[in-house]
Structures are given as C-alpha cells and as structure tokens.
C-alpha cells in the first residue's frame, strides 16, 4: 500500500512540542493526514510519518533562480495573445507588454510569466513560429528594463529555447512535459528551473468531461512521476516547481478537493505554485460572471493556498494580491 501524508499546516510563534517546520517556512505542523487508495484516512503525529516522507515535507526548499522559497512569491501573468481568457489582446504590442511588466514589478511581482499561446478551455493550437514572434520581442524588452525573473509559459521546446536565449529564467509547461518530447531534454541541457503542471487532456477539450479515480492522488502521482523523469534527465529536484493545475481538466468539485488538500503536494519535495486567478470556478462560486471582477475571490483562494505553504501564486491582480499578502503576513 502506498501511503501519502498531508501535513495539517498551522502558523504562529507558539509551537507545541513535536511541531516541525513545513518546507523551511515559518509554517509548521504537528500532525498529518495519512491517505491511501484502499484505506480510510487517519490522522497521525509528525513523529509517526516515515523518515523519508517527513524529510521531503520539512526540508528547506532551495532558491529558484535566486528567489527565496521560504516566503511567498508573486508571479504576474502577462499574455501576449489575442485570445487569453482574461487579458487577451491587452498586451499585444511590445510597448504595452513592457509597461504592464514594469508596473507588475513595481507593485510586488518577482516573477513575470509570459505566454504566447492561450490555454483557456477551448483554445486552439498556436504554431511555434507565431508563438515565438509573440513572446521573444516582449521578453527581450522586459529583460532590458526589469530585474524580475522571467518565466516562459509554453509547451514547446523551440519556443522555450528562443525565450531562454533572450533572457527567460524559468520554463513553465502547462502540459507537465508531456506535449513536446524535446522540451524536458532541453531544460536539462541548460539546467533551467522548470514548473511542472498537471493538465488532463488538451486545452481544446480538457473541460469536456474530466474524470479521475481519485483526483488528489491521481494529480499527485502524475507530478511525482514527471519529477522523477526530469531527475533522470539530470534536473535536480531543487530546480523543479510543481503545480496541481487548478482548472485544467477539472470540475468544480475537483478544484475544491485539490485546494482543500493543497499541502499534500509538499510531499514531492518541491516548491508549490498555485494558479487560480480569475478562473471559472471563482466566478461560479463567487457569483461574478465578469472575469476582470474576480480579484477578491482570486485573492481569497491565493491566501488559502499560501496558508497551506504554497510558495508561488500566479495572479493577474498583482497590486491587490501584494497588499493582501502584506496584511496576511502582519496578522499571521
């Protein structure tokens, strides 16, 4: 029987005997939920978690491209696309994209995630030449005018190579390195920090009828397998970020299950990225059909994830998220 351990994360300066730190952060836990595919979940003490599993949950995470992973980092979303679900068409020109990037950095974003292919539900495939034409000039301008870490949001090796050569420092693949077989070897070749995301299916069809045996454990096992494959290629675990892929081939219930149990993913021994900004389930639960009016709901879910130890939150509303994060830290 394979066992999984979800730390029951707490915070505060008064820590009881037996408390252990979560991934080198100020957060801590004394107990964990032991999960499996065949037995009823039970609560165990931290000292009853097997040594190897406990080590992965507690060991401090290495910096990612110079950014500390013992505190939350804000990744600003900047899509140079005509059809992204929320900001499509807003940053089509290099000048508009650079202006948005500079504002995001000034207001607290330490990572800028540049995308040239929409991955919204129902989105069409973009040829790599067009994707490069959309992203490379933007990355070049941002690299020349900001100090933020630039992430390229792509599934394609040639797009990643062009972005890396222009100044990107993180490869963020929504397919979890399943789309282009050349992408993972390229990342290993240049020792690039990467983000591995889970997505069931393809953007064009992923929301048609997503099915799982156990969404939490299925997503965990997929990410564990992809991390292992990247390690076999030569990328060390401290170069890898994991993302459960909220909204990518998931129903409302799937999303909520992953969010309630997000701390489980620290068992992979990697920083956790959470991307929920303005997504459909926030509009559904928050009763807000307008995508650009979902900031409050997006921030609420982001803070919930940070309370479970998420190291990176990917957001559209940088100013508002940074303000909320400062208040969360002050009252924590």
Buried (B, 14 or more C-beta within 10 A) or exposed (E): EEBBBBBEBBBEEEBEEEBBBBBBBBBBBBBBBBBBEEEEEEEBEBEEBEEEBBEBBBBEBBEBBEBBBBEBBBBBBBBBBEBBBBBBEBBBEBEBBBBBBBEBBEBBBBBBBBBBBBBBBEBEEBEBEEBBEBBBBBBBBBBEEBEBBBBBBBBBBBBBBBBBEBBBBBBBBBBBBBBBEEBBBBBBBEEBBBBBBBBBBBBEEBBEEBEBEEBBBBBBBBBBEBBEBBBEEEBEBBBBBBBBBBBBBBBEEBBBBBBEBBBBBBBBBBBBBBBBBBBBBBBEBBEBEEBEEBBBBBBBBBBBBBBBBBBBBBBBBBBBBBBBBEEBEEEE
